[in-house]
Amino acid sequence: MQQMGIQDRHAVAIVEAALILEAGAAKRFDRLVVVTCNPDQRAARFAARQKIDLETARKEVARRMAAQLSDEEKIKAADYVIDNSSSLDPTREQVRHVWEKLRAEA
């Protein structure tokens, strides 16, 4: 990322990492975007991805979420929040909006 910034000081680099706050690494980034969704949706999507039943997915999602900061804490730390609870179109619109702001700030 640093090399990218040297080449183009207006570049925007995106790093996808679920545990940036828990690892204490947030200070290494200029902006923090948190993507969240409601717990039921999170479990349903996990079940579909892993091809497991919903109850097993709920238990695994709960186990993983217990090891992380709460969504509320992540949202407090975020510069931008994208709510991914709905369908793809509203999520895409939120992503476009955040991208435009990040590009304007770069």
Buried (B, 14 or more C-beta within 10 A) or exposed (E): EEEEBEEEEEEBEEEEEEEBBBEEEBEEBEBBBBBBBEBEEBBBBBBEEEEEEEEEBBEBBEEEBEEEBEBEEBBEEBBBBBBBBEEEEEBEEBBEEBBEBBEEEB
